[in-house]
Amino acid sequence: MLFIIRIFSVFPLWLLYFLADTLVYPLVRYVVRYRIKIVRKNIRMSFPEKSSKEQKTIINAFYHHFADILVEIIYGYRVSDEEMRERVVFENMELLEDLARKKHGVIAYLGHMCNWEWLADVGKQFSDKSIVEYNVYRKQKNERADKAILLLRSKRGGECVEKQQLLRKLVQLRHADHPFVIGLIADQKPSPRNAHTWTTFLNQDTAFLDGGEVLARKFDLGVIYANITSPKRGYYRIHFEVITDNPQAMHENEITLTYARLIEQNIRQQPERWLWTHNRWKHQREK
């Protein structure tokens, strides 16, 4: 996998997009039909007000975007810092940096929106170089895939922290001499035993992971949401929104439910930009 990434990453992005349109998209959408049943069901249930034609338009646009993400991840292996700053723009970085200094640490919630992998560039775009970025990730069962993910994400300057090691890392960071930001993708489906927080999300009864909220309370961290949009192909804008700078004063589940509302609004802005291949609603709430 790493060999393929290194070879194709030397191609210019316009050529990779050509391959995405002519090879990757038709292969994934019509030949492999990658998780097409899940994608159709998710979009149908999330947008019941839309006609079947409108839903199909979102499905096709999503698979085009999915193909773009695959080639953009490869391109990101060799992209220069200058070009990445043009393609990934953090509109109000000062808000994130101020909160990191004020609280010593921040949990930055995001979702599988647009090109979430390129958001790891935030660590290289801090004006305050004392702030350190950490990215939480889930260890892959495939060892080669795991190594590839670690390599690609670390290329942008942040340190990857395996999900199961996050608590230990925060204990260490409590006494660190630098402020930090921890990127947390929290829109995956939790296992049934971890499905404690439920809400209506995209017209469906949905469980959310609440680990970020628990840690924010325990370590008194600031919490923000990274709203990601794409003005055009290959370009992304990130606008930070403060969820709280005083997590211990928030009601139970309030941080998690606020995140759920913010990411739902984000998805409705550009529904084709969310990762619909997740079997997000596999588990049902126990009666």
Buried (B, 14 or more C-beta within 10 A) or exposed (E): EEEEBEEBBEBEBEEBBEBBBEEBBEEBBEEEEEBBEBBBBBBBEBBEEBEEEEBEBBBEBBBBBBBBBBBBBBBBBEBEEEEBEEBBBBEEBEBBBBBBBEBBBBBBBBBBBBBBBBBBBBBBBBEBEEBBBBBBBEBEEEEEEBEBBBBBBEBBBBBBBBEEEBEEBBEEBEEEEEBBBBBBBBBBBBEEEEBBBBBEBBEBEBBBBBBBBBBBBBBBBBBBBBBBBBEEEBBBBBBBBBBBBEBEEBEEBBBBBBBBEBBBEBBEBBBBBBBBBBEBBEBEEEE
